[in-house]
C-alpha cells in the first residue's frame, strides 16, 4: 500500500480564525496549528464538535505562533486524548504558556458567569477545557530554533523561519522526501515596530497562505497614529477615559510604544496609562527578555515599557477599582476584539458616557463586539444585557502587524520557487477569494480557497488513484 501525503483543512477555511491543518501520511497525522474558532457563532460552536480524527492518533502538533486562533484549541485536544509533542519556537512556547493558562481561566470563569447569570442555553454551562487540561498540555512543548531542520520522524523534516508577526512567530516548511509544503503562518509587515523583520523561508510546491489583510494596503501616514493621538487629547480634555482593547500578545507592546512616542513628542497629555491584563503583563515580561534576541536593533525596552505614569493592574481587585476611579486615564485591556476578560467590565461602564472613547487598534472579526462597534452599532450585548453606545469610537489601523496585500504578495514572490498551488486561508471569504484572484493576476500562480474539511493530495508525483481509501482521514 502506497502512503499518500494529504492535507485536510480543519480551520481558517471559510473564516479568519481556528487555524488547523492536518497532514496525513498513511496512519500518521500531524496537525499544523491548533487554534480556536472565534467570532461568528456558526464557527464558535465548532470548537465543541468531535475532532474529525481521533486526537490520540495525532502524532505531533506543529505551531506557527502563539495567538489564540492558532494555539487555543490545544488543551481541548489534550483533554480528548492527544499526548504527542508540540513543536514551537522558544518565543511561542513562552507566550503559549501565558495564552493557554489565561484561556483555561477564562473558560472556567465564563462557564461560572453563565451559570450565575442564567444566559447560557446549556444547563449547566461547561468550559471547553479546564486549567487542569492546560497544565497537562504544557509539558508536551518541544523547542525548535529558527532556520534549523528538525527531524519529526518517518522522514518528515520541519524548518521554522522568522515571520515577523509576533514574538516567536514563524513560517513552517515541512518536507518528506520530494513532497513539501510551506505554511505561511501569519506574515508580518516589512517594518514591525518592535521585532526584527521577517525572513524568507524555503519555497515549496504547495503553499498554505494567510490572507487576513489580503484586500487592503496599510496606511502610510505623515504623522504616526495622528487620529488616535487627537482622540486621546479630546477625551482627556473632557475628563473622560480612553479604553484601548488590545490583544495581550504583541499588540499591548506596540500600543505602549506608540503612546511613548506620542508623549515624547508632546502630542498627548501625560496621564496614567494602566495595563489591566495579567496576561498582557506576563507577555510584556517575555518581550523584555533580551535573551530571545528578537527585538529590532534600534529598539530599547524603554521604548515600550518606559512611560512615566505606567501602572500595572494584576489583581481583580485593582481592576474593579479602575471602574470607580473617574479621573482621566488610558486603560489597555484584553481581549482585542472585546469577546471576554476584564475589558468587558470596563466597556459596560464606559460605553454609555459620551466623555469616554473606545479606541480599536486591532483586527475585528465578523461577529465580535469589536466589529459591531466598528460598524457603528448603537448598542452591544454584554453579559446578557444590552449596553447603549454613547462613547466615541475611533479606529486606528496603523497597529496591525499582519502583512497587507503588498506584504503578502512580496512574501510569496520572494520564495525561491514558484509554487504549483497556493491555498488561501485565514481570511474572510470575500477577502480570500479576492486575494486568490490577485495572486493569479499578479504572479500567475494557481491560487485556490479551500473549503472547511476539504482534502488535497501533496504527493511529489500525481497518483492515478488511491489504492486504499483508508489513506484519507475519516471526516464523517
C-alpha positions as semicolon CSV with decimal commas, in nm:
position;residue;x (nm);y (nm);z (nm)
1;X;0,000;0,000;0,000
2;X;0,135;0,340;-0,100
3;X;0,130;0,605;0,170
4;X;-0,003;0,926;0,023
5;X;0,060;1,267;0,174
6;X;-0,265;1,457;0,215
7;X;-0,368;1,785;0,373
8;X;-0,707;1,846;0,534
9;X;-0,833;2,196;0,612
10;X;-0,990;2,184;0,958
11;X;-0,988;2,555;1,036
12;X;-0,925;2,902;0,893
13;X;-1,101;2,781;0,578
14;X;-1,405;2,997;0,510
15;X;-1,319;3,208;0,814
16;X;-1,030;3,406;0,962
17;X;-0,984;3,204;1,282
18;X;-0,940;2,848;1,408
19;X;-0,622;2,761;1,216
20;X;-0,586;2,382;1,191
21;X;-0,433;2,184;0,903
22;X;-0,397;1,809;0,919
23;X;-0,109;1,640;0,734
24;X;-0,174;1,270;0,687
25;X;0,089;1,013;0,590
26;X;-0,075;0,673;0,600
27;X;-0,174;0,625;0,962
28;X;0,027;0,921;1,086
29;X;-0,144;1,256;1,149
30;X;0,050;1,581;1,203
31;X;-0,159;1,885;1,297
32;X;-0,025;2,225;1,194
33;X;-0,164;2,480;1,441
34;X;-0,445;2,409;1,685
35;X;-0,646;2,730;1,701
36;X;-0,981;2,822;1,849
37;X;-1,262;2,944;1,630
38;X;-1,365;3,295;1,733
39;X;-1,619;3,549;1,612
40;X;-1,936;3,430;1,443
41;X;-2,142;3,169;1,627
42;X;-2,153;2,927;1,334
43;X;-1,778;2,886;1,377
44;X;-1,752;2,914;1,756
45;X;-1,982;2,617;1,804
46;X;-1,739;2,403;1,602
47;X;-1,497;2,425;1,894
48;X;-1,731;2,181;2,066
49;X;-1,757;1,932;1,777
50;X;-1,586;1,596;1,793
51;X;-1,247;1,627;1,628
52;X;-1,253;1,480;1,275
53;X;-0,984;1,225;1,366
54;X;-0,913;1,062;1,699
55;X;-0,686;1,312;1,883
56;X;-0,495;1,016;2,026
57;X;-0,393;0,927;1,670
58;X;-0,226;1,267;1,611
59;X;0,148;1,211;1,643
60;X;0,263;1,575;1,652
61;X;0,136;1,930;1,660
62;X;0,341;2,193;1,476
63;X;0,282;2,557;1,577
64;X;0,344;2,874;1,377
65;X;0,284;3,114;1,669
66;X;0,107;3,170;1,999
67;X;-0,210;3,366;1,917
68;X;-0,529;3,203;2,043
69;X;-0,665;3,139;1,695
70;X;-0,354;2,928;1,627
71;X;-0,290;2,766;1,966
72;X;-0,604;2,797;2,181
73;X;-0,754;2,455;2,099
74;X;-0,451;2,261;2,226
75;X;-0,586;2,188;2,578
76;X;-0,914;2,065;2,429
77;X;-0,713;1,835;2,203
78;X;-0,520;1,703;2,503
79;X;-0,842;1,656;2,700
80;X;-0,965;1,438;2,414
81;X;-0,659;1,215;2,406
82;X;-0,364;1,385;2,230
83;X;-0,029;1,308;2,400
84;X;0,235;1,381;2,134
85;X;0,499;1,653;2,112
86;X;0,407;2,015;2,030
87;X;0,686;2,173;1,824
88;X;0,736;2,551;1,850
89;X;0,999;2,824;1,887
90;X;1,108;2,942;2,232
91;X;0,914;3,266;2,198
92;X;0,598;3,078;2,100
93;X;0,637;2,837;2,391
94;X;0,683;3,111;2,647
95;X;0,393;3,314;2,514
96;X;0,189;2,999;2,460
97;X;0,209;2,908;2,828
98;X;0,064;3,250;2,911
99;X;-0,209;3,233;2,647
100;X;-0,322;2,883;2,743
101;X;-0,324;2,942;3,118
102;X;-0,526;3,258;3,067
103;X;-0,757;3,073;2,829
104;X;-0,821;2,799;3,081
105;X;-0,914;3,052;3,348
106;X;-1,142;3,239;3,108
107;X;-1,312;2,916;3,005
108;X;-1,388;2,832;3,369
109;X;-1,488;3,189;3,460
110;X;-1,709;3,216;3,153
111;X;-1,893;2,897;3,244
112;X;-1,935;3,010;3,605
113;X;-2,059;3,355;3,500
114;X;-2,306;3,199;3,257
115;X;-2,440;2,969;3,527
116;X;-2,479;3,256;3,776
117;X;-2,624;3,494;3,520
118;X;-2,851;3,240;3,356
119;X;-2,769;3,341;2,998
120;X;-2,633;3,005;2,882
121;X;-2,851;2,775;2,672
122;X;-2,684;2,478;2,842
123;X;-2,754;2,358;3,194
124;X;-2,505;2,363;3,340
125;X;-2,265;2,563;3,123
126;X;-1,927;2,388;3,100
127;X;-1,583;2,513;2,993
128;X;-1,438;2,385;2,667
129;X;-1,133;2,286;2,871
130;X;-1,008;2,339;3,224
131;X;-0,694;2,474;3,386
132;X;-0,601;2,111;3,460
133;X;-0,614;2,039;3,087
134;X;-0,381;2,334;3,030
135;X;-0,128;2,206;3,283
136;X;-0,139;1,866;3,112
137;X;-0,062;2,038;2,781
138;X;0,244;2,245;2,878
139;X;0,488;1,950;2,926
140;X;0,426;1,850;2,562
141;X;0,607;2,155;2,420
142;X;0,933;2,090;2,234
143;X;1,157;2,386;2,147
144;X;1,294;2,446;1,797
145;X;1,531;2,713;1,668
146;X;1,474;2,941;1,373
147;X;1,634;2,826;1,048
148;X;1,725;2,473;1,164
149;X;1,595;2,148;1,018
150;X;1,410;1,937;1,275
151;X;1,359;1,563;1,226
152;X;0,997;1,490;1,315
153;X;1,031;1,118;1,239
154;X;0,920;0,897;0,949
155;X;1,123;1,111;0,711
156;X;0,933;1,432;0,791
157;X;1,157;1,737;0,835
158;X;1,040;2,078;0,959
159;X;1,203;2,420;0,942
160;X;1,077;2,730;1,126
161;X;1,164;3,066;0,966
162;X;1,108;3,406;1,130
163;X;0,771;3,555;1,021
164;X;0,794;3,892;1,199
165;X;0,433;3,887;1,318
166;X;0,470;3,843;1,695
167;X;0,749;3,719;1,918
168;X;0,838;3,362;1,817
169;X;0,618;3,363;1,506
170;X;0,734;3,155;1,212
171;X;0,650;3,025;0,872
172;X;0,693;2,647;0,877
173;X;0,833;2,441;0,589
174;X;0,760;2,067;0,606
175;X;0,931;1,816;0,379
176;X;0,905;1,440;0,336
177;X;1,118;1,308;0,056
178;X;1,033;1,504;-0,257
179;X;0,697;1,618;-0,116
180;X;0,696;1,953;0,060
181;X;0,452;2,217;0,182
182;X;0,507;2,563;0,327
183;X;0,272;2,714;0,586
184;X;0,299;3,092;0,597
185;X;0,155;3,130;0,945
186;X;0,067;3,495;0,997
187;X;0,303;3,700;0,783
188;X;0,432;4,016;0,947
189;X;0,475;4,357;0,788
190;X;0,807;4,455;0,638
191;X;0,854;4,706;0,922
192;X;0,733;4,565;1,253
193;X;0,759;4,847;1,511
194;X;0,944;4,632;1,767
195;X;1,057;4,299;1,621
196;X;1,320;4,209;1,367
197;X;1,193;4,181;1,011
198;X;1,059;3,859;0,869
199;X;1,288;3,630;0,671
200;X;1,223;3,435;0,353
201;X;1,154;3,063;0,402
202;X;1,240;2,789;0,152
203;X;0,987;2,764;-0,128
204;X;0,767;2,463;-0,183
205;X;0,546;2,304;-0,443
206;X;0,246;2,373;-0,220
207;X;0,196;2,681;-0,004
208;X;-0,074;2,738;0,258
209;X;-0,100;3,115;0,286
210;X;-0,291;3,351;0,513
211;X;-0,499;3,635;0,366
212;X;-0,622;3,832;0,668
213;X;-0,543;4,169;0,508
214;X;-0,529;4,046;0,152
215;X;-0,780;4,306;0,038
216;X;-0,611;4,624;0,163
217;X;-0,296;4,828;0,200
218;X;-0,191;4,963;0,537
219;X;-0,183;5,343;0,554
220;X;0,149;5,526;0,540
221;X;0,061;5,843;0,735
222;X;0,276;6,153;0,752
223;X;0,236;6,153;1,131
224;X;0,210;5,818;1,309
225;X;-0,119;5,748;1,486
226;X;-0,246;6,104;1,438
227;X;-0,615;6,012;1,479
228;X;-0,551;5,819;1,799
229;X;-0,338;6,097;1,948
230;X;-0,608;6,353;1,870
231;X;-0,879;6,128;2,016
232;X;-0,681;6,077;2,336
233;X;-0,631;6,451;2,374
234;X;-1,001;6,524;2,314
235;X;-1,105;6,262;2,567
236;X;-0,871;6,379;2,841
237;X;-0,980;6,740;2,787
238;X;-1,342;6,639;2,855
239;X;-1,236;6,440;3,166
240;X;-1,302;6,108;3,002
241;X;-1,125;5,773;2,992
242;X;-0,974;5,608;2,687
243;X;-1,020;5,231;2,671
244;X;-0,789;5,050;2,430
245;X;-0,891;4,686;2,384
246;X;-0,563;4,524;2,280
247;X;-0,452;4,172;2,216
248;X;-0,236;4,074;2,510
249;X;0,031;3,928;2,286
250;X;0,233;4,183;2,085
251;X;-0,042;4,444;2,046
252;X;-0,005;4,574;2,401
253;X;0,368;4,626;2,340
254;X;0,312;4,814;2,013
255;X;0,042;5,031;2,172
256;X;0,276;5,119;2,459
257;X;0,548;5,209;2,210
258;X;0,308;5,437;2,021
259;X;0,194;5,608;2,342
260;X;0,557;5,656;2,445
261;X;0,641;5,826;2,114
262;X;0,327;6,044;2,135
263;X;0,420;6,158;2,485
264;X;0,782;6,225;2,391
265;X;0,659;6,437;2,100
266;X;0,407;6,611;2,331
267;X;0,110;6,500;2,122
268;X;-0,084;6,358;2,418
269;X;-0,118;6,464;2,784
270;X;0,086;6,286;3,048
271;X;-0,190;6,086;3,219
272;X;-0,186;5,746;3,388
273;X;-0,164;5,450;3,148
274;X;-0,286;5,129;3,310
275;X;-0,225;4,786;3,163
276;X;-0,519;4,592;3,307
277;X;-0,443;4,241;3,189
278;X;-0,236;3,986;3,381
279;X;-0,184;3,804;3,053
280;X;-0,052;4,116;2,878
281;X;0,176;4,194;3,173
282;X;0,323;3,844;3,165
283;X;0,374;3,877;2,789
284;X;0,545;4,212;2,844
285;X;0,798;4,036;3,068
286;X;0,876;3,794;2,785
287;X;0,921;4,075;2,532
288;X;1,161;4,247;2,773
289;X;1,381;3,936;2,788
290;X;1,672;4,035;2,564
291;X;1,799;3,677;2,559
292;X;1,536;3,595;2,298
293;X;1,717;3,830;2,055
294;X;1,406;3,914;1,854
295;X;1,382;4,290;1,909
296;X;1,496;4,530;1,641
297;X;1,848;4,664;1,692
298;X;1,717;5,022;1,714
299;X;1,457;4,944;1,984
300;X;1,522;4,984;2,355
301;X;1,297;4,830;2,621
302;X;1,216;5,181;2,745
303;X;1,058;5,249;2,405
304;X;0,758;5,036;2,505
305;X;0,791;5,000;2,882
306;X;0,913;5,341;2,998
307;X;0,604;5,561;3,026
308;X;0,640;5,777;3,340
309;X;0,286;5,704;3,463
310;X;0,266;5,341;3,352
311;X;0,080;5,127;3,605
312;X;0,011;4,757;3,629
313;X;-0,324;4,613;3,729
314;X;-0,276;4,246;3,810
315;X;-0,549;4,161;4,059
316;X;-0,922;4,161;4,002
317;X;-0,949;4,400;4,297
318;X;-0,727;4,659;4,128
319;X;-0,921;4,613;3,805
320;X;-1,252;4,678;3,979
321;X;-1,104;4,987;4,143
322;X;-1,049;5,136;3,796
323;X;-1,425;5,140;3,746
324;X;-1,473;5,362;4,049
325;X;-1,191;5,598;3,951
326;X;-1,340;5,875;3,736
327;X;-1,012;6,062;3,675
328;X;-0,883;6,090;3,314
329;X;-0,665;5,796;3,213
330;X;-0,587;5,540;2,947
331;X;-0,671;5,174;3,011
332;X;-0,522;4,898;2,796
333;X;-0,705;4,570;2,845
334;X;-0,773;4,249;2,656
335;X;-0,936;4,094;2,465
336;X;-0,865;4,288;2,149
337;X;-1,199;4,201;1,987
338;X;-1,399;4,260;2,309
339;X;-1,500;3,898;2,339
340;X;-1,408;3,828;2,701
341;X;-1,198;3,919;3,000
342;X;-1,173;4,231;3,215
343;X;-1,226;4,464;2,921
344;X;-1,598;4,379;2,921
345;X;-1,646;4,525;3,268
346;X;-1,475;4,847;3,159
347;X;-1,680;4,850;2,842
348;X;-2,008;4,827;3,033
349;X;-1,918;5,131;3,240
350;X;-1,755;5,345;2,972
351;X;-1,976;5,289;2,668
352;X;-2,285;5,482;2,789
353;X;-2,085;5,801;2,867
354;X;-2,006;6,036;2,577
355;X;-1,698;6,168;2,755
356;X;-1,518;5,839;2,703
357;X;-1,351;5,687;2,398
358;X;-1,308;5,327;2,285
359;X;-1,004;5,300;2,056
360;X;-1,000;4,990;1,836
361;X;-0,642;4,907;1,745
362;X;-0,664;4,554;1,608
363;X;-0,844;4,335;1,358
364;X;-1,212;4,294;1,443
365;X;-1,352;3,967;1,311
366;X;-1,708;3,927;1,190
367;X;-1,947;3,852;1,474
368;X;-1,738;4,013;1,750
369;X;-1,835;4,309;1,967
370;X;-1,536;4,495;1,830
371;X;-1,668;4,459;1,475
372;X;-2,013;4,571;1,590
373;X;-1,865;4,889;1,739
374;X;-1,651;4,943;1,430
375;X;-1,962;4,913;1,215
376;X;-2,149;5,176;1,418
377;X;-2,368;4,967;1,650
378;X;-2,594;5,172;1,877
379;X;-2,587;4,902;2,145
380;X;-2,396;4,584;2,218
381;X;-2,484;4,285;2,433
382;X;-2,258;4,216;2,730
383;X;-2,325;3,951;2,996
384;X;-2,683;3,910;2,880
385;X;-2,769;4,284;2,878
386;X;-2,776;4,545;2,602
387;X;-2,546;4,841;2,667
388;X;-2,600;5,177;2,495
389;X;-2,314;5,310;2,283
390;X;-2,263;5,680;2,357
391;X;-1,882;5,686;2,384
392;X;-1,668;5,799;2,092
393;X;-1,543;5,508;1,882
394;X;-1,216;5,551;1,693
395;X;-1,031;5,307;1,470
396;X;-0,653;5,312;1,430
397;X;-0,546;5,076;1,152
398;X;-0,176;5,153;1,182
399;X;-0,118;4,900;1,459
400;X;-0,174;4,588;1,257
401;X;0,125;4,357;1,240
402;X;-0,042;4,147;0,971
403;X;0,111;4,196;0,631
404;X;-0,114;4,380;0,387
405;X;-0,173;4,282;0,024
406;X;0,167;4,411;-0,088
407;X;0,348;4,245;0,204
408;X;0,181;3,912;0,134
409;X;0,244;3,934;-0,240
410;X;0,612;4,019;-0,182
411;X;0,649;3,731;0,064
412;X;0,524;3,485;-0,199
413;X;0,723;3,647;-0,482
414;X;1,046;3,617;-0,280
415;X;1,026;3,238;-0,247
416;X;1,297;3,051;-0,435
417;X;1,047;2,858;-0,643
418;X;0,706;2,929;-0,792
419;X;0,452;2,708;-0,613
420;X;0,229;2,479;-0,811
421;X;-0,068;2,562;-0,587
422;X;-0,126;2,827;-0,322
423;X;-0,407;2,751;-0,077
424;X;-0,556;3,076;0,054
425;X;-0,670;3,051;0,417
426;X;-0,720;3,261;0,727
427;X;-0,934;3,527;0,564
428;X;-1,297;3,624;0,546
429;X;-1,450;3,454;0,240
430;X;-1,466;3,754;0,006
431;X;-1,118;3,867;0,110
432;X;-0,969;3,522;0,050
433;X;-1,133;3,490;-0,293
434;X;-1,023;3,838;-0,393
435;X;-0,665;3,772;-0,282
436;X;-0,659;3,444;-0,476
437;X;-0,759;3,632;-0,793
438;X;-0,496;3,896;-0,719
439;X;-0,218;3,635;-0,689
440;X;-0,328;3,471;-1,012
441;X;-0,323;3,803;-1,197
442;X;-0,007;3,939;-1,032
443;X;0,214;3,629;-1,010
444;X;0,045;3,384;-1,244
445;X;0,010;3,117;-0,974
446;X;-0,279;2,878;-0,919
447;X;-0,443;3,011;-0,602
448;X;-0,749;2,839;-0,455
449;X;-0,965;2,892;-0,147
450;X;-1,021;2,552;0,017
451;X;-1,344;2,463;0,190
452;X;-1,370;2,355;0,553
453;X;-1,298;1,981;0,565
454;X;-1,154;1,968;0,213
455;X;-0,876;1,714;0,149
456;X;-0,599;1,766;-0,109
457;X;-0,306;1,546;-0,213
458;X;0,051;1,670;-0,173
459;X;0,242;1,378;-0,324
460;X;0,553;1,460;-0,524
461;X;0,407;1,258;-0,813
462;X;0,042;1,261;-0,905
463;X;-0,114;0,922;-0,824
464;X;-0,351;0,765;-1,074
465;X;-0,580;0,664;-0,792
466;X;-0,581;0,590;-0,422
467;X;-0,501;0,226;-0,362
468;X;-0,678;0,232;-0,028
469;X;-0,939;0,480;0,089
470;X;-0,804;0,435;0,441
471;X;-0,515;0,661;0,339
472;X;-0,756;0,952;0,375
473;X;-0,872;1,085;0,713
474;X;-1,226;0,996;0,805
475;X;-1,419;1,322;0,823
476;X;-1,756;1,160;0,877
